[in-house]
């Protein structure tokens, strides 16, 4: 709790006390001293700055002390209620209370308590008999019928039961609203009095209605607010104070109450009311009690009772529509939580079309039903088949279309990847031009000569604004990649096609995971990434050693469980004619043949569609792989110029100078 808040309370006693007309004193909230033609009222104790005393009833102390005596509660219980009156935030300090022995009530204490309880019960009966003597309920918009039903009444000369017998205390007229058989609220009908004084323990008005009501019971703060809703024909409960939230929740737990209909919460629209509402909503959810928040307070009104008094017909109409509004809210929840909420989005996607992103190879696009769509793509292959070269070339060809690409490499540095791009582009530009063939550079020659290829650099430079490379050796997992994508979207307002090279060396999310558990976790999270952001995610994958000399298949994927079931598309990369290599050949000879084929600078390769969730499987696409230049060329009878338009569709290059690629 902030000590400045206490200073504020001490400096502003007029917020709590009612100003006495004479001598600068205040009306005593306990005995009323100072409200009539005589009496000194509450005065500052001589020599004290914020301690007061009523010289009639003897009550003394600060504002908190007076409030505690007035409401028959402890000073600690009075503090949060005073804070609420003053509009201050109350924060409880965490401390360990000292264990003090409980005082055993004496016989006199018990007799006094019994007497007070009896007096309270008698007050309720007496007040009900004199209800007709006041028009205060009618002035507040509450009919005699409703007031009578809830045993409300009137006592013309009321004195707090604790102060009976003290001849110095002046009585005052009060309307009585029972909150239980042994407690009530005494509401002043004179504006010069303290508005509300409680007799007995602080109970919750009409709480037992939850045991029998078949309506949507409304929870409000003030008793007159609850009576206003009841006046309009709906059941209601008044907490009496936001500090009674815990008492309300405990009552629900103790009575194992499950209301027949969802509750309606409508506390006051202030800080205390909002905090109480937040606590109620959190605890009711835990208790699995259904509820809805609903505003029944009309514009420019502070509460439900003022709404009834100022705009009676409109307020009555609003309350009668509570069941319909609850049904609407239930229906809205059904619309939000079911496929209904997605229909318009689906329709929009259908109208706009989920356009495929071209891989840059027309024949591959054809077997992939147009290209890459949202989903998880897996690209497996054995060492030496050019997985990284294939993925890098595809990423570059997508970037050439001005589509954003995020390429995450777990093995190589950014410089190594850049050198491969330059080598591949230089091959495309010059290899088949006899005069300029020497300009095509391998990575090795680039490093040896310490220079790249200017023309290739210019092409890469024009594509690079759409290509982002991230390199990390074993320090990223799928969740880290998701963060990179989120930053990409935030910074560039765009979502990239994601390439990950490669799966098995992504970091384990938990150090206690096995290799298979780590792969499974990352695969599932990357699949979720593709779904949440509606982007293609392409992950390269190794294969188990037992399959290095075999025809590629799903079973050959290393730790393949999650891949097999989670991937949307699996594109296997292998040497061409693997089925023919294995026919009638010993294992040793097969392995030797494969080594020889992989040793060639120009290799016959093929892509095999191993899995396609939304299309055909088993299709094959033939490639030539020029390993020295990290370049894949699709085997097709295409015109050279047309072919290069597919490779570099958005660049200002003189294609007539580029020979057969």
LOMAR-985544 format. One record per residue (C-alpha): x, y, z. Coordinates in nm, 2 decimals. Layout:
<atoms>
      xx      yy      zz
       X       Y       Z
...
</atoms>
This chain:
<atoms>
      xx      yy      zz
    0.00    0.00    0.00
    0.12    0.35   -0.08
    0.17    0.57    0.22
    0.08    0.87    0.00
   -0.27    0.73   -0.02
   -0.30    0.75    0.35
   -0.18    1.10    0.35
   -0.44    1.19    0.09
   -0.72    1.03    0.31
   -0.59    1.23    0.61
   -0.58    1.55    0.41
   -0.94    1.51    0.28
   -1.17    1.42    0.57
   -1.45    1.60    0.39
   -1.48    1.31    0.14
   -1.59    1.07    0.42
   -1.74    1.31    0.69
   -2.04    1.53    0.63
   -1.95    1.89    0.69
   -2.11    2.03    1.01
   -2.27    2.37    0.96
   -2.10    2.53    1.26
   -1.75    2.57    1.39
   -1.58    2.38    1.10
   -1.66    2.03    1.25
   -1.82    1.72    1.10
   -2.14    1.52    1.16
   -2.06    1.21    1.36
   -2.14    0.90    1.14
   -2.20    0.69    1.45
   -2.44    0.90    1.65
   -2.54    1.18    1.42
   -2.39    1.44    1.66
   -2.37    1.78    1.49
   -2.65    1.73    1.25
   -2.92    1.90    1.45
   -2.96    2.25    1.61
   -2.72    2.15    1.88
   -2.41    1.94    1.93
   -2.05    1.99    1.87
   -2.01    1.71    1.61
   -1.67    1.56    1.53
   -1.37    1.78    1.60
   -0.99    1.75    1.57
   -0.82    1.64    1.88
   -0.61    1.92    2.02
   -0.25    1.89    1.91
   -0.33    1.63    1.65
   -0.34    1.68    1.27
   -0.58    1.40    1.16
   -0.73    1.25    1.47
   -1.08    1.34    1.55
   -1.33    1.28    1.84
   -1.70    1.29    1.88
   -1.76    1.44    2.22
   -2.11    1.29    2.24
   -2.05    0.92    2.16
   -1.68    0.92    2.25
   -1.56    0.77    1.92
   -1.21    0.89    1.83
   -0.94    0.83    1.58
   -0.88    0.90    1.21
   -1.12    0.85    0.92
   -1.04    0.47    0.90
   -1.11    0.43    1.28
   -1.45    0.61    1.24
   -1.55    0.40    0.94
   -1.45    0.07    1.12
   -1.67    0.16    1.42
   -1.96    0.27    1.19
   -1.96   -0.06    1.01
   -1.86   -0.28    1.30
   -1.55   -0.41    1.12
   -1.18   -0.41    1.20
   -0.95   -0.13    1.10
   -0.77   -0.37    0.85
   -1.11   -0.46    0.69
   -1.20   -0.09    0.68
   -0.89    0.02    0.48
   -0.98   -0.13    0.14
   -1.34    0.01    0.17
   -1.21    0.36    0.26
   -0.98    0.34   -0.04
   -1.28    0.25   -0.26
   -1.47    0.56   -0.13
   -1.17    0.78   -0.20
   -1.12    0.63   -0.54
   -0.77    0.50   -0.46
   -0.60    0.18   -0.57
   -0.56   -0.07   -0.29
   -0.26   -0.31   -0.31
   -0.21   -0.55   -0.03
    0.15   -0.59    0.09
    0.27   -0.95    0.11
    0.37   -1.03    0.46
    0.37   -1.32    0.70
    0.13   -1.23    0.98
    0.25   -1.30    1.33
    0.07   -1.59    1.50
   -0.12   -1.44    1.79
   -0.34   -1.65    2.02
   -0.71   -1.59    1.95
   -0.90   -1.43    2.23
   -1.16   -1.66    2.37
   -1.49   -1.47    2.37
   -1.62   -1.40    2.71
   -1.97   -1.47    2.83
   -2.04   -1.10    2.80
   -1.92   -1.09    2.44
   -2.16   -1.38    2.35
   -2.45   -1.22    2.53
   -2.38   -0.88    2.36
   -2.36   -1.05    2.02
   -2.68   -1.23    2.08
   -2.85   -0.91    2.19
   -2.73   -0.73    1.88
   -2.85   -1.01    1.65
   -3.19   -1.00    1.82
   -3.21   -0.62    1.78
   -3.12   -0.65    1.41
   -3.39   -0.91    1.36
   -3.64   -0.69    1.54
   -3.54   -0.39    1.33
   -3.62   -0.58    1.01
   -3.96   -0.68    1.14
   -4.03   -0.33    1.27
   -3.92   -0.16    0.94
   -4.13   -0.39    0.73
   -4.44   -0.29    0.93
   -4.37    0.07    0.86
   -4.28    0.05    0.49
   -4.59    0.25    0.40
   -4.47    0.55    0.60
   -4.20    0.65    0.34
   -4.21    0.73   -0.03
   -3.83    0.69   -0.06
   -3.85    0.36   -0.25
   -4.09    0.51   -0.49
   -3.86    0.81   -0.54
   -3.59    0.56   -0.63
   -3.81    0.39   -0.88
   -3.89    0.08   -0.67
   -4.25   -0.02   -0.63
   -4.41   -0.10   -0.30
   -4.47   -0.45   -0.42
   -4.10   -0.52   -0.48
   -3.99   -0.34   -0.16
   -4.24   -0.55    0.04
   -4.13   -0.88   -0.13
   -3.78   -0.83   -0.01
   -3.88   -0.72    0.35
   -3.77   -0.37    0.29
   -3.90   -0.11    0.54
   -3.87    0.21    0.72
   -3.76    0.32    1.07
   -3.84    0.68    1.15
   -3.61    0.70    1.45
   -3.32    0.46    1.38
   -3.01    0.42    1.59
   -2.74    0.16    1.52
   -2.80   -0.15    1.73
   -2.46   -0.11    1.89
   -2.54    0.23    2.02
   -2.88    0.17    2.16
   -2.91    0.30    2.52
   -2.68    0.59    2.46
   -2.90    0.90    2.53
   -2.65    1.13    2.35
   -2.70    0.96    2.01
   -2.97    1.13    1.80
   -3.19    0.90    1.58
   -3.24    0.95    1.21
   -3.49    0.83    0.96
   -3.37    0.53    0.76
   -3.50    0.28    0.50
   -3.40   -0.07    0.58
   -3.29   -0.33    0.32
   -3.23   -0.67    0.47
   -2.92   -0.86    0.34
   -2.99   -1.17    0.56
   -3.22   -1.25    0.86
   -2.94   -1.10    1.08
   -2.81   -0.81    0.88
   -2.93   -0.51    0.69
   -2.84   -0.19    0.52
   -2.98    0.13    0.67
   -3.00    0.39    0.39
   -3.03    0.75    0.49
   -3.33    0.94    0.33
   -3.17    1.27    0.44
   -2.89    1.38    0.21
   -2.70    1.53    0.51
   -2.65    1.19    0.66
   -2.39    0.92    0.58
   -2.57    0.74    0.29
   -2.53    0.38    0.39
   -2.46    0.21    0.73
   -2.46   -0.17    0.77
   -2.59   -0.35    1.07
   -2.47   -0.70    1.15
   -2.21   -0.88    0.93
   -2.16   -0.76    0.57
   -2.38   -1.00    0.37
   -2.48   -1.02    0.00
   -2.83   -0.91   -0.09
   -3.05   -1.18   -0.23
   -2.77   -1.43   -0.28
   -3.00   -1.73   -0.21
   -3.19   -1.66   -0.53
   -2.91   -1.86   -0.71
   -3.04   -2.18   -0.56
   -3.38   -2.15   -0.72
   -3.37   -1.89   -1.01
   -3.42   -2.01   -1.36
   -3.33   -1.67   -1.50
   -3.00   -1.51   -1.59
   -2.92   -1.37   -1.25
   -2.75   -1.02   -1.27
   -2.47   -0.94   -1.03
   -2.44   -0.57   -0.94
   -2.28   -0.37   -0.66
   -2.55   -0.17   -0.49
   -2.87   -0.29   -0.32
   -3.09   -0.03   -0.50
   -2.92   -0.14   -0.83
   -3.03   -0.50   -0.77
   -3.38   -0.38   -0.67
   -3.40   -0.18   -0.99
   -3.33   -0.49   -1.20
   -3.58   -0.69   -1.00
   -3.83   -0.40   -1.06
   -3.78   -0.46   -1.43
   -3.86   -0.83   -1.39
   -3.53   -1.01   -1.36
   -3.35   -1.17   -1.07
   -3.05   -0.98   -0.93
   -2.79   -1.00   -0.65
   -2.60   -0.70   -0.49
   -2.25   -0.76   -0.36
   -2.29   -0.45   -0.14
   -1.93   -0.37   -0.21
   -1.65   -0.48   -0.44
   -1.47   -0.61   -0.14
   -1.73   -0.88   -0.11
   -1.62   -1.06   -0.42
   -1.43   -1.32   -0.22
   -1.74   -1.38    0.00
   -1.96   -1.43   -0.31
   -1.71   -1.68   -0.46
   -1.67   -1.87   -0.14
   -2.05   -1.89   -0.10
   -2.07   -2.05   -0.45
   -1.80   -2.30   -0.36
   -1.95   -2.39   -0.02
   -2.29   -2.44   -0.17
   -2.16   -2.61   -0.49
   -2.39   -2.39   -0.69
   -2.42   -2.42   -1.07
   -2.68   -2.16   -1.18
   -2.95   -2.28   -1.41
   -2.86   -2.00   -1.66
   -2.54   -1.81   -1.73
   -2.48   -1.52   -1.48
   -2.47   -1.16   -1.61
   -2.20   -0.94   -1.46
   -2.26   -0.57   -1.45
   -2.06   -0.40   -1.18
   -1.99   -0.02   -1.17
   -1.77    0.12   -1.45
   -1.49    0.24   -1.23
   -1.14    0.10   -1.13
   -1.28   -0.09   -0.83
   -1.57   -0.23   -1.04
   -1.33   -0.34   -1.32
   -1.09   -0.51   -1.08
   -1.37   -0.69   -0.91
   -1.51   -0.80   -1.25
   -1.17   -0.93   -1.36
   -1.14   -1.14   -1.05
   -1.50   -1.27   -1.08
   -1.44   -1.37   -1.45
   -1.12   -1.55   -1.37
   -1.26   -1.74   -1.08
   -1.59   -1.82   -1.24
   -1.40   -1.97   -1.53
   -1.21   -2.19   -1.29
   -1.53   -2.30   -1.13
   -1.68   -2.37   -1.48
   -1.97   -2.14   -1.41
   -2.09   -1.97   -1.73
   -2.13   -1.60   -1.73
   -2.15   -1.30   -1.97
   -2.06   -0.94   -1.91
   -2.34   -0.71   -2.01
   -2.39   -0.33   -1.97
   -2.73   -0.24   -1.83
   -2.63    0.11   -1.73
   -2.77    0.38   -1.97
   -2.57    0.66   -2.11
   -2.49    0.95   -1.86
   -2.60    0.74   -1.57
   -2.37    0.62   -1.29
   -2.56    0.30   -1.21
   -2.86    0.08   -1.28
   -3.08    0.27   -1.03
   -3.01    0.61   -1.18
   -3.09    0.45   -1.52
   -3.43    0.34   -1.38
   -3.51    0.67   -1.23
   -3.41    0.88   -1.54
   -3.52    0.66   -1.82
   -3.76    0.41   -1.67
   -3.92    0.27   -1.99
   -3.59    0.23   -2.17
   -3.43    0.06   -1.87
   -3.72   -0.18   -1.83
   -3.70   -0.27   -2.19
   -3.33   -0.34   -2.17
   -3.37   -0.57   -1.87
   -3.65   -0.77   -2.04
   -3.41   -0.84   -2.33
   -3.14   -1.00   -2.11
   -3.24   -1.36   -2.20
   -3.23   -1.27   -2.57
   -2.89   -1.09   -2.54
   -2.75   -1.40   -2.36
   -2.87   -1.62   -2.64
   -2.71   -1.38   -2.89
   -2.38   -1.39   -2.69
   -2.40   -1.77   -2.68
   -2.46   -1.78   -3.06
   -2.18   -1.53   -3.11
   -1.95   -1.76   -2.92
   -2.06   -2.05   -3.14
   -1.99   -1.85   -3.45
   -1.65   -1.75   -3.32
   -1.54   -2.10   -3.21
   -1.67   -2.30   -3.51
   -1.61   -2.31   -3.89
   -1.87   -2.04   -3.93
   -1.61   -1.78   -3.85
   -1.39   -1.90   -4.13
   -1.64   -1.92   -4.41
   -1.58   -1.56   -4.53
   -1.20   -1.61   -4.52
   -1.23   -1.93   -4.72
   -1.45   -1.77   -4.97
   -1.21   -1.48   -5.00
   -0.92   -1.72   -5.06
   -1.12   -1.90   -5.32
   -1.20   -1.58   -5.50
   -0.85   -1.44   -5.49
   -0.71   -1.79   -5.55
   -0.43   -1.95   -5.35
   -0.18   -1.88   -5.62
    0.11   -2.12   -5.65
    0.47   -1.99   -5.64
    0.67   -2.12   -5.93
    0.99   -2.31   -5.84
    1.15   -2.17   -6.16
    1.14   -2.51   -6.33
    0.82   -2.55   -6.54
    0.83   -2.93   -6.54
    0.86   -2.94   -6.16
    0.58   -2.69   -6.13
    0.36   -2.92   -6.34
    0.41   -3.23   -6.11
    0.35   -3.00   -5.81
    0.01   -2.89   -5.94
    0.14   -2.54   -6.04
    0.42   -2.49   -5.79
    0.46   -2.43   -5.42
    0.16   -2.37   -5.19
    0.12   -2.32   -4.82
    0.25   -2.63   -4.64
    0.55   -2.83   -4.54
    0.78   -2.96   -4.81
    1.06   -3.20   -4.74
    1.36   -3.25   -4.98
    1.56   -3.56   -4.89
    1.86   -3.70   -5.06
    2.19   -3.88   -5.00
    2.53   -3.70   -4.97
    2.65   -3.58   -5.31
    2.31   -3.55   -5.48
    2.32   -3.17   -5.46
    2.04   -3.10   -5.21
    2.18   -2.77   -5.10
    2.26   -2.66   -5.47
    1.90   -2.76   -5.57
    1.74   -2.57   -5.28
    1.96   -2.26   -5.33
    1.88   -2.25   -5.70
    1.51   -2.29   -5.63
    1.53   -2.01   -5.36
    1.70   -1.78   -5.60
    1.45   -1.85   -5.88
    1.16   -1.77   -5.64
    1.34   -1.44   -5.54
    1.37   -1.36   -5.91
    0.99   -1.35   -5.92
    1.00   -1.07   -5.65
    0.88   -1.32   -5.39
    1.05   -1.30   -5.05
    1.27   -1.59   -4.96
    1.43   -1.67   -4.62
    1.72   -1.92   -4.66
    1.85   -2.07   -4.33
    2.17   -2.26   -4.36
    2.29   -2.48   -4.07
    2.62   -2.58   -4.23
    2.77   -2.30   -4.45
    2.85   -1.94   -4.40
    2.68   -1.65   -4.59
    3.00   -1.60   -4.79
    3.01   -1.97   -4.90
    2.64   -1.94   -5.01
    2.71   -1.62   -5.20
    3.01   -1.77   -5.38
    2.78   -2.06   -5.49
    2.52   -1.82   -5.63
    2.78   -1.63   -5.82
    2.93   -1.95   -5.96
    2.59   -2.08   -6.08
    2.49   -1.76   -6.24
    2.83   -1.73   -6.42
    2.78   -2.08   -6.56
    2.43   -1.98   -6.69
    2.57   -1.67   -6.85
    2.89   -1.79   -7.01
    2.95   -2.16   -7.01
    2.81   -2.22   -7.36
    2.97   -1.91   -7.51
    3.31   -2.03   -7.64
    3.45   -1.68   -7.65
    3.35   -1.60   -7.29
    3.35   -1.95   -7.14
    3.65   -1.86   -6.92
    3.42   -1.62   -6.74
    3.22   -1.90   -6.58
    3.38   -1.96   -6.24
    3.37   -2.24   -6.00
    3.38   -2.16   -5.63
    3.73   -2.29   -5.62
    3.85   -2.05   -5.89
    3.66   -1.75   -5.73
    3.85   -1.82   -5.41
    4.18   -1.87   -5.59
    4.15   -1.56   -5.80
    4.01   -1.35   -5.52
    3.74   -1.21   -5.74
    3.38   -1.28   -5.84
    3.21   -1.22   -6.18
    3.08   -0.87   -6.23
    2.79   -0.96   -6.45
    2.69   -1.24   -6.21
    2.72   -1.00   -5.92
    2.48   -0.75   -6.10
    2.22   -1.02   -6.15
    2.25   -1.13   -5.78
    2.23   -0.77   -5.67
    1.90   -0.72   -5.85
    1.76   -1.03   -5.69
    1.90   -0.99   -5.34
    1.64   -0.75   -5.20
    1.40   -1.04   -5.20
    1.65   -1.29   -5.06
    1.76   -1.31   -4.69
    2.02   -1.56   -4.58
    2.06   -1.66   -4.21
    2.35   -1.89   -4.11
    2.37   -2.07   -3.78
    2.55   -2.39   -3.69
    2.33   -2.58   -3.44
    2.20   -2.28   -3.26
    1.85   -2.25   -3.40
    1.54   -2.47   -3.34
    1.20   -2.44   -3.51
    1.07   -2.18   -3.25
    1.37   -1.96   -3.32
    1.29   -1.98   -3.70
    0.94   -1.88   -3.62
    1.07   -1.57   -3.44
    1.28   -1.48   -3.75
    0.97   -1.51   -3.97
    0.77   -1.29   -3.73
    1.04   -1.02   -3.74
    1.05   -1.05   -4.12
    0.68   -0.99   -4.14
    0.70   -0.70   -3.90
    0.99   -0.53   -4.06
    0.91   -0.59   -4.43
    0.54   -0.63   -4.41
    0.58   -0.95   -4.61
    0.60   -1.33   -4.55
    0.88   -1.53   -4.71
    0.91   -1.88   -4.86
    1.13   -2.05   -4.60
    1.42   -2.29   -4.68
    1.59   -2.48   -4.40
    1.92   -2.66   -4.48
    1.89   -2.90   -4.30
    1.65   -3.07   -4.06
    1.87   -3.31   -3.87
    2.11   -3.04   -3.74
    1.84   -2.81   -3.61
    1.89   -2.76   -3.24
    1.69   -2.98   -3.00
    1.43   -2.78   -2.83
    1.51   -2.95   -2.50
    1.86   -3.09   -2.42
    1.70   -3.41   -2.28
    1.54   -3.50   -2.62
    1.67   -3.79   -2.82
    1.76   -3.73   -3.19
    1.42   -3.86   -3.30
    1.23   -3.65   -3.04
    1.42   -3.34   -3.15
    1.34   -3.41   -3.52
    0.97   -3.48   -3.45
    0.94   -3.16   -3.24
    1.10   -2.94   -3.51
    0.90   -3.10   -3.79
    0.57   -3.04   -3.61
    0.66   -2.69   -3.52
    0.77   -2.61   -3.88
    0.44   -2.76   -4.00
    0.26   -2.52   -3.76
    0.47   -2.23   -3.89
    0.36   -2.31   -4.25
   -0.01   -2.32   -4.14
   -0.01   -2.02   -3.92
    0.16   -1.79   -4.18
    0.02   -1.97   -4.49
    0.36   -2.00   -4.65
    0.57   -2.28   -4.81
    0.84   -2.42   -4.57
    1.10   -2.63   -4.75
    1.33   -2.84   -4.53
    1.62   -3.05   -4.65
    1.66   -3.38   -4.49
    1.93   -3.65   -4.48
    1.86   -4.02   -4.52
    1.97   -4.32   -4.31
    2.29   -4.48   -4.42
    2.12   -4.81   -4.50
    1.95   -4.64   -4.79
    2.25   -4.47   -4.95
    2.26   -4.74   -5.22
    1.89   -4.79   -5.25
    1.61   -4.63   -5.44
    1.48   -4.33   -5.25
    1.16   -4.38   -5.04
    0.99   -4.23   -4.74
    1.13   -4.51   -4.53
    1.48   -4.39   -4.62
    1.44   -4.06   -4.44
    1.65   -4.04   -4.13
    1.43   -4.04   -3.82
    1.14   -4.04   -4.06
    0.84   -4.09   -3.83
    0.72   -3.73   -3.80
    0.83   -3.64   -4.16
    0.63   -3.93   -4.31
    0.31   -3.83   -4.14
    0.35   -3.45   -4.12
    0.50   -3.34   -4.45
    0.25   -3.22   -4.71
    0.49   -3.29   -5.00
    0.81   -3.50   -5.01
    1.04   -3.44   -5.31
    1.31   -3.70   -5.33
    1.64   -3.62   -5.51
    1.85   -3.91   -5.64
    2.06   -4.03   -5.93
    1.87   -4.12   -6.24
    1.79   -4.49   -6.32
    1.85   -4.61   -5.97
    1.61   -4.90   -6.04
    1.82   -5.01   -6.33
    2.15   -4.98   -6.15
    2.03   -5.22   -5.88
    1.90   -5.49   -6.12
    2.12   -5.81   -6.10
    2.41   -5.62   -5.95
    2.58   -5.70   -5.62
    2.57   -5.45   -5.34
    2.94   -5.37   -5.37
    2.91   -5.31   -5.74
    2.61   -5.09   -5.69
    2.79   -4.88   -5.44
    3.09   -4.85   -5.67
    2.87   -4.75   -5.96
    2.70   -4.48   -5.75
    3.03   -4.34   -5.64
    3.14   -4.32   -6.00
    2.82   -4.14   -6.10
    2.85   -3.89   -5.81
    3.21   -3.83   -5.91
    3.11   -3.68   -6.25
    3.09   -3.31   -6.29
    2.78   -3.36   -6.50
    2.53   -3.59   -6.33
    2.20   -3.73   -6.44
    1.95   -3.67   -6.15
    1.58   -3.70   -6.10
    1.32   -3.56   -5.87
    1.07   -3.82   -5.74
    0.74   -3.71   -5.58
    0.73   -3.94   -5.28
    0.43   -3.78   -5.11
    0.18   -3.52   -5.23
   -0.11   -3.46   -4.99
   -0.32   -3.28   -5.26
   -0.19   -3.44   -5.58
   -0.03   -3.73   -5.75
    0.27   -3.93   -5.63
    0.53   -4.12   -5.82
    0.59   -3.85   -6.09
    0.96   -3.80   -6.19
    1.14   -3.50   -6.33
    1.48   -3.54   -6.50
    1.77   -3.30   -6.44
    2.13   -3.25   -6.53
    2.34   -3.15   -6.23
    2.65   -2.95   -6.31
    2.82   -3.00   -5.97
    3.12   -2.78   -6.04
    2.89   -2.48   -6.07
    2.60   -2.60   -5.84
    2.36   -2.57   -6.12
    2.05   -2.78   -6.20
    1.92   -2.78   -6.55
    1.59   -2.95   -6.63
    1.60   -3.19   -6.93
    1.34   -3.05   -7.17
    1.32   -2.96   -7.54
    1.29   -2.58   -7.48
    1.40   -2.29   -7.69
    1.71   -2.13   -7.53
    1.57   -1.78   -7.51
    1.24   -1.91   -7.37
    1.43   -2.12   -7.12
    1.62   -1.82   -6.99
    1.31   -1.60   -6.97
    1.19   -1.86   -6.72
    1.52   -1.85   -6.52
    1.55   -1.47   -6.51
    1.20   -1.33   -6.58
    1.23   -1.00   -6.40
    1.59   -0.89   -6.48
    1.70   -0.64   -6.74
    1.95   -0.87   -6.90
    2.03   -0.91   -7.27
    1.93   -1.27   -7.31
    2.05   -1.29   -7.66
    2.41   -1.29   -7.51
    2.33   -1.59   -7.29
    2.40   -1.92   -7.46
    2.24   -2.26   -7.40
    2.20   -2.30   -7.03
</atoms>
